[in-house]
Amino acid sequence: GVAAVVGVWVGPESRRHGLGIFMVAWMKRVLRDAGIGRIAVTVPSSATDRLDFWRSLGFGEVAVQLERSAFVPERS
């Protein structure tokens, strides 16, 4: 199986103290114990500055997902 991580968030005042690394390590342990062998992380295009965090934990880019809101009017 593959676990899908939608987000890990640490408040600005608490960043750079290892909390995000701790949360991801805990999550990886729980998933491994549950028999999950892969983790997919979604990083929104508005948060590409967070890619270095995920890369530092051994994650790598494998896909680019493109999407469009169905509710945006078509341009003429």
N, CA, C and O atoms as CSV, one atom per row, in Angstrom:
chain,resi,resn,atom,element,x,y,z
A,1,GLY,N,N,0.798,-1.189,0.000
A,1,GLY,CA,C,0.000,0.000,0.000
A,1,GLY,C,C,0.841,1.253,0.000
A,1,GLY,O,O,2.037,1.241,0.293
A,2,VAL,N,N,0.180,2.315,-0.334
A,2,VAL,CA,C,0.798,3.643,-0.352
A,2,VAL,C,C,-0.023,4.566,0.536
A,2,VAL,O,O,-1.245,4.633,0.410
A,3,ALA,N,N,0.645,5.272,1.429
A,3,ALA,CA,C,-0.019,6.289,2.250
A,3,ALA,C,C,0.109,7.621,1.543
A,3,ALA,O,O,1.162,7.934,0.988
A,4,ALA,N,N,-0.946,8.403,1.559
A,4,ALA,CA,C,-0.928,9.729,0.945
A,4,ALA,C,C,-0.922,10.782,2.044
A,4,ALA,O,O,-1.845,10.849,2.855
A,5,VAL,N,N,0.115,11.597,2.066
A,5,VAL,CA,C,0.231,12.673,3.041
A,5,VAL,C,C,-0.196,13.958,2.357
A,5,VAL,O,O,0.386,14.366,1.352
A,6,VAL,N,N,-1.204,14.582,2.907
A,6,VAL,CA,C,-1.710,15.817,2.315
A,6,VAL,C,C,-1.002,17.023,2.906
A,6,VAL,O,O,-0.825,18.032,2.223
A,7,GLY,N,N,-0.597,16.936,4.155
A,7,GLY,CA,C,0.119,18.065,4.729
A,7,GLY,C,C,0.650,17.790,6.114
A,7,GLY,O,O,0.077,17.024,6.888
A,8,VAL,N,N,1.762,18.438,6.402
A,8,VAL,CA,C,2.337,18.482,7.739
A,8,VAL,C,C,2.574,19.953,7.995
A,8,VAL,O,O,3.256,20.618,7.216
A,9,TRP,N,N,2.021,20.465,9.071
A,9,TRP,CA,C,2.112,21.902,9.298
A,9,TRP,C,C,2.603,22.180,10.704
A,9,TRP,O,O,2.134,21.577,11.670
A,10,VAL,N,N,3.553,23.101,10.812
A,10,VAL,CA,C,4.074,23.579,12.091
A,10,VAL,C,C,3.922,25.090,12.074
A,10,VAL,O,O,4.308,25.747,11.107
A,11,GLY,N,N,3.363,25.638,13.136
A,11,GLY,CA,C,3.176,27.084,13.218
A,11,GLY,C,C,4.491,27.835,13.081
A,11,GLY,O,O,5.533,27.348,13.518
A,12,PRO,N,N,4.449,29.016,12.478
A,12,PRO,CA,C,5.678,29.780,12.228
A,12,PRO,C,C,6.545,29.974,13.479
A,12,PRO,O,O,7.772,29.924,13.392
A,13,GLU,N,N,5.922,30.192,14.628
A,13,GLU,CA,C,6.682,30.444,15.848
A,13,GLU,C,C,7.370,29.184,16.389
A,13,GLU,O,O,8.263,29.273,17.232
A,14,SER,N,N,6.951,28.016,15.900
A,14,SER,CA,C,7.511,26.748,16.383
A,14,SER,C,C,8.416,26.064,15.364
A,14,SER,O,O,8.901,24.960,15.609
A,15,ARG,N,N,8.642,26.698,14.245
A,15,ARG,CA,C,9.465,26.087,13.195
A,15,ARG,C,C,10.942,26.107,13.561
A,15,ARG,O,O,11.389,26.883,14.405
A,16,ARG,N,N,11.684,25.223,12.891
A,16,ARG,CA,C,13.133,25.120,13.025
A,16,ARG,C,C,13.552,24.585,14.389
A,16,ARG,O,O,14.631,24.902,14.889
A,17,HIS,N,N,12.669,23.756,14.995
A,17,HIS,CA,C,12.987,23.098,16.263
A,17,HIS,C,C,12.882,21.582,16.135
A,17,HIS,O,O,12.943,20.870,17.138
A,18,GLY,N,N,12.723,21.083,14.907
A,18,GLY,CA,C,12.671,19.648,14.686
A,18,GLY,C,C,11.291,19.018,14.815
A,18,GLY,O,O,11.169,17.795,14.752
A,19,LEU,N,N,10.254,19.823,14.992
A,19,LEU,CA,C,8.901,19.263,15.149
A,19,LEU,C,C,8.409,18.567,13.887
A,19,LEU,O,O,7.812,17.494,13.966
A,20,GLY,N,N,8.654,19.166,12.727
A,20,GLY,CA,C,8.233,18.544,11.469
A,20,GLY,C,C,8.956,17.230,11.238
A,20,GLY,O,O,8.343,16.245,10.826
A,21,ILE,N,N,10.252,17.210,11.500
A,21,ILE,CA,C,11.031,15.983,11.355
A,21,ILE,C,C,10.505,14.919,12.307
A,21,ILE,O,O,10.379,13.755,11.928
A,22,PHE,N,N,10.197,15.310,13.543
A,22,PHE,CA,C,9.648,14.374,14.524
A,22,PHE,C,C,8.317,13.797,14.047
A,22,PHE,O,O,8.096,12.589,14.132
A,23,MET,N,N,7.430,14.659,13.544
A,23,MET,CA,C,6.117,14.186,13.095
A,23,MET,C,C,6.233,13.216,11.928
A,23,MET,O,O,5.530,12.206,11.885
A,24,VAL,N,N,7.122,13.520,10.977
A,24,VAL,CA,C,7.282,12.638,9.825
A,24,VAL,C,C,7.910,11.311,10.267
A,24,VAL,O,O,7.508,10.252,9.784
A,25,ALA,N,N,8.881,11.354,11.170
A,25,ALA,CA,C,9.491,10.110,11.660
A,25,ALA,C,C,8.445,9.247,12.369
A,25,ALA,O,O,8.410,8.033,12.169
A,26,TRP,N,N,7.605,9.855,13.183
A,26,TRP,CA,C,6.544,9.116,13.877
A,26,TRP,C,C,5.573,8.514,12.867
A,26,TRP,O,O,5.189,7.350,12.977
A,27,MET,N,N,5.181,9.322,11.879
A,27,MET,CA,C,4.260,8.857,10.846
A,27,MET,C,C,4.862,7.669,10.087
A,27,MET,O,O,4.165,6.691,9.815
A,28,LYS,N,N,6.132,7.749,9.751
A,28,LYS,CA,C,6.792,6.661,9.024
A,28,LYS,C,C,6.798,5.379,9.853
A,28,LYS,O,O,6.573,4.296,9.313
A,29,ARG,N,N,7.054,5.490,11.162
A,29,ARG,CA,C,7.034,4.316,12.043
A,29,ARG,C,C,5.663,3.676,12.093
A,29,ARG,O,O,5.534,2.458,11.971
A,30,VAL,N,N,4.642,4.493,12.271
A,30,VAL,CA,C,3.266,3.988,12.350
A,30,VAL,C,C,2.883,3.297,11.036
A,30,VAL,O,O,2.304,2.210,11.049
A,31,LEU,N,N,3.204,3.921,9.919
A,31,LEU,CA,C,2.865,3.343,8.614
A,31,LEU,C,C,3.635,2.053,8.353
A,31,LEU,O,O,3.072,1.083,7.847
A,32,ARG,N,N,4.919,2.040,8.697
A,32,ARG,CA,C,5.715,0.820,8.518
A,32,ARG,C,C,5.127,-0.325,9.359
A,32,ARG,O,O,5.007,-1.452,8.881
A,33,ASP,N,N,4.764,-0.025,10.613
A,33,ASP,CA,C,4.170,-1.042,11.482
A,33,ASP,C,C,2.834,-1.545,10.949
A,33,ASP,O,O,2.429,-2.671,11.237
A,34,ALA,N,N,2.149,-0.703,10.166
A,34,ALA,CA,C,0.867,-1.084,9.570
A,34,ALA,C,C,1.050,-1.796,8.234
A,34,ALA,O,O,0.069,-2.167,7.588
A,35,GLY,N,N,2.295,-1.986,7.819
A,35,GLY,CA,C,2.563,-2.692,6.571
A,35,GLY,C,C,2.576,-1.829,5.331
A,35,GLY,O,O,2.572,-2.348,4.215
A,36,ILE,N,N,2.590,-0.507,5.509
A,36,ILE,CA,C,2.623,0.414,4.372
A,36,ILE,C,C,4.080,0.595,3.945
A,36,ILE,O,O,4.935,0.927,4.766
A,37,GLY,N,N,4.353,0.377,2.675
A,37,GLY,CA,C,5.720,0.425,2.197
A,37,GLY,C,C,6.117,1.702,1.487
A,37,GLY,O,O,7.304,1.944,1.271
A,38,ARG,N,N,5.138,2.531,1.118
A,38,ARG,CA,C,5.446,3.761,0.372
A,38,ARG,C,C,4.623,4.914,0.915
A,38,ARG,O,O,3.516,4.728,1.420
A,39,ILE,N,N,5.185,6.110,0.802
A,39,ILE,CA,C,4.487,7.326,1.219
A,39,ILE,C,C,4.539,8.312,0.064
A,39,ILE,O,O,5.610,8.591,-0.474
A,40,ALA,N,N,3.401,8.832,-0.311
A,40,ALA,CA,C,3.313,9.873,-1.337
A,40,ALA,C,C,2.927,11.178,-0.656
A,40,ALA,O,O,1.950,11.227,0.092
A,41,VAL,N,N,3.682,12.223,-0.910
A,41,VAL,CA,C,3.447,13.528,-0.303
A,41,VAL,C,C,2.993,14.489,-1.384
A,41,VAL,O,O,3.600,14.560,-2.453
A,42,THR,N,N,1.939,15.222,-1.113
A,42,THR,CA,C,1.464,16.253,-2.033
A,42,THR,C,C,1.952,17.604,-1.532
A,42,THR,O,O,1.678,17.986,-0.394
A,43,VAL,N,N,2.672,18.321,-2.377
A,43,VAL,CA,C,3.143,19.665,-2.044
A,43,VAL,C,C,2.477,20.625,-3.015
A,43,VAL,O,O,2.758,20.580,-4.213
A,44,PRO,N,N,1.594,21.499,-2.522
A,44,PRO,CA,C,0.903,22.429,-3.423
A,44,PRO,C,C,1.884,23.390,-4.095
A,44,PRO,O,O,2.943,23.695,-3.546
A,45,SER,N,N,1.526,23.856,-5.270
A,45,SER,CA,C,2.399,24.783,-5.991
A,45,SER,C,C,2.640,26.066,-5.197
A,45,SER,O,O,3.632,26.757,-5.430
A,46,SER,N,N,1.749,26.390,-4.268
A,46,SER,CA,C,1.929,27.588,-3.429
A,46,SER,C,C,2.936,27.350,-2.307
A,46,SER,O,O,3.271,28.282,-1.576
A,47,ALA,N,N,3.426,26.112,-2.158
A,47,ALA,CA,C,4.342,25.790,-1.055
A,47,ALA,C,C,5.613,25.107,-1.546
A,47,ALA,O,O,6.186,24.281,-0.836
A,48,THR,N,N,6.051,25.443,-2.742
A,48,THR,CA,C,7.245,24.777,-3.271
A,48,THR,C,C,8.487,25.078,-2.444
A,48,THR,O,O,9.493,24.381,-2.572
A,49,ASP,N,N,8.435,26.107,-1.594
A,49,ASP,CA,C,9.557,26.378,-0.704
A,49,ASP,C,C,9.726,25.264,0.329
A,49,ASP,O,O,10.754,25.197,1.003
A,50,ARG,N,N,8.731,24.394,0.458
A,50,ARG,CA,C,8.796,23.267,1.398
A,50,ARG,C,C,9.421,22.014,0.779
A,50,ARG,O,O,9.622,21.018,1.473
A,51,LEU,N,N,9.725,22.056,-0.504
A,51,LEU,CA,C,10.311,20.882,-1.153
A,51,LEU,C,C,11.636,20.475,-0.505
A,51,LEU,O,O,11.915,19.284,-0.370
A,52,ASP,N,N,12.451,21.448,-0.104
A,52,ASP,CA,C,13.734,21.122,0.515
A,52,ASP,C,C,13.547,20.345,1.816
A,52,ASP,O,O,14.360,19.478,2.136
A,53,PHE,N,N,12.483,20.644,2.575
A,53,PHE,CA,C,12.192,19.894,3.796
A,53,PHE,C,C,11.983,18.424,3.460
A,53,PHE,O,O,12.602,17.553,4.070
A,54,TRP,N,N,11.113,18.144,2.493
A,54,TRP,CA,C,10.812,16.764,2.125
A,54,TRP,C,C,12.029,16.076,1.518
A,54,TRP,O,O,12.281,14.904,1.797
A,55,ARG,N,N,12.777,16.787,0.698
A,55,ARG,CA,C,13.995,16.212,0.111
A,55,ARG,C,C,14.996,15.833,1.196
A,55,ARG,O,O,15.660,14.801,1.096
A,56,SER,N,N,15.109,16.669,2.242
A,56,SER,CA,C,16.055,16.385,3.324
A,56,SER,C,C,15.676,15.116,4.087
A,56,SER,O,O,16.509,14.535,4.783
A,57,LEU,N,N,14.422,14.686,3.955
A,57,LEU,CA,C,13.952,13.463,4.614
A,57,LEU,C,C,13.960,12.266,3.670
A,57,LEU,O,O,13.439,11.200,3.999
A,58,GLY,N,N,14.555,12.453,2.499
A,58,GLY,CA,C,14.711,11.337,1.568
A,58,GLY,C,C,13.633,11.210,0.516
A,58,GLY,O,O,13.646,10.256,-0.261
A,59,PHE,N,N,12.701,12.142,0.469
A,59,PHE,CA,C,11.651,12.110,-0.542
A,59,PHE,C,C,12.172,12.736,-1.826
A,59,PHE,O,O,12.991,13.655,-1.796
A,60,GLY,N,N,11.686,12.226,-2.960
A,60,GLY,CA,C,12.072,12.770,-4.253
A,60,GLY,C,C,10.858,12.964,-5.132
A,60,GLY,O,O,9.836,12.298,-4.964
A,61,GLU,N,N,10.981,13.881,-6.066
A,61,GLU,CA,C,9.883,14.151,-6.989
A,61,GLU,C,C,9.735,12.993,-7.971
A,61,GLU,O,O,10.712,12.523,-8.555
A,62,VAL,N,N,8.490,12.542,-8.140
A,62,VAL,CA,C,8.223,11.469,-9.091
A,62,VAL,C,C,7.134,11.847,-10.089
A,62,VAL,O,O,6.963,11.162,-11.097
A,63,ALA,N,N,6.400,12.917,-9.830
A,63,ALA,CA,C,5.310,13.281,-10.730
A,63,ALA,C,C,4.959,14.750,-10.553
A,63,ALA,O,O,5.234,15.357,-9.518
A,64,VAL,N,N,4.355,15.295,-11.576
A,64,VAL,CA,C,3.773,16.628,-11.510
A,64,VAL,C,C,2.297,16.443,-11.787
A,64,VAL,O,O,1.912,15.851,-12.796
A,65,GLN,N,N,1.482,16.948,-10.896
A,65,GLN,CA,C,0.032,16.826,-11.063
A,65,GLN,C,C,-0.518,18.169,-11.500
A,65,GLN,O,O,-0.276,19.192,-10.859
A,66,LEU,N,N,-1.247,18.157,-12.578
A,66,LEU,CA,C,-1.886,19.372,-13.062
A,66,LEU,C,C,-3.379,19.260,-12.807
A,66,LEU,O,O,-3.979,18.203,-13.002
A,67,GLU,N,N,-3.959,20.344,-12.376
A,67,GLU,CA,C,-5.409,20.332,-12.167
A,67,GLU,C,C,-5.966,21.715,-12.441
A,67,GLU,O,O,-5.238,22.706,-12.513
A,68,ARG,N,N,-7.263,21.749,-12.589
A,68,ARG,CA,C,-7.956,23.001,-12.884
A,68,ARG,C,C,-9.312,22.934,-12.224
A,68,ARG,O,O,-9.971,21.894,-12.231
A,69,SER,N,N,-9.719,24.037,-11.661
A,69,SER,CA,C,-11.042,24.087,-11.048
A,69,SER,C,C,-12.109,24.053,-12.134
A,69,SER,O,O,-12.022,24.767,-13.133
A,70,ALA,N,N,-13.104,23.220,-11.926
A,70,ALA,CA,C,-14.217,23.135,-12.870
A,70,ALA,C,C,-15.136,24.359,-12.747
A,70,ALA,O,O,-16.038,24.550,-13.562
A,71,PHE,N,N,-14.901,25.168,-11.739
A,71,PHE,CA,C,-15.793,26.279,-11.471
A,71,PHE,C,C,-15.244,27.625,-11.947
A,71,PHE,O,O,-15.874,28.663,-11.742
A,72,VAL,N,N,-14.087,27.606,-12.574
A,72,VAL,CA,C,-13.517,28.830,-13.122
A,72,VAL,C,C,-14.082,29.035,-14.509
A,72,VAL,O,O,-14.018,28.125,-15.335
A,73,PRO,N,N,-14.644,30.227,-14.795
A,73,PRO,CA,C,-15.218,30.448,-16.133
A,73,PRO,C,C,-14.155,30.343,-17.229
A,73,PRO,O,O,-13.002,30.717,-17.018
A,74,GLU,N,N,-14.539,29.844,-18.372
A,74,GLU,CA,C,-13.655,29.761,-19.525
A,74,GLU,C,C,-13.317,31.165,-20.010
A,74,GLU,O,O,-14.166,32.056,-20.000
A,75,ARG,N,N,-12.083,31.351,-20.430
A,75,ARG,CA,C,-11.674,32.651,-20.997
A,75,ARG,C,C,-12.016,32.673,-22.467
A,75,ARG,O,O,-11.870,31.667,-23.161
A,76,SER,N,N,-12.474,33.823,-22.951
A,76,SER,CA,C,-12.793,33.900,-24.371
A,76,SER,C,C,-11.700,34.523,-25.176
A,76,SER,O,O,-11.829,34.654,-26.394
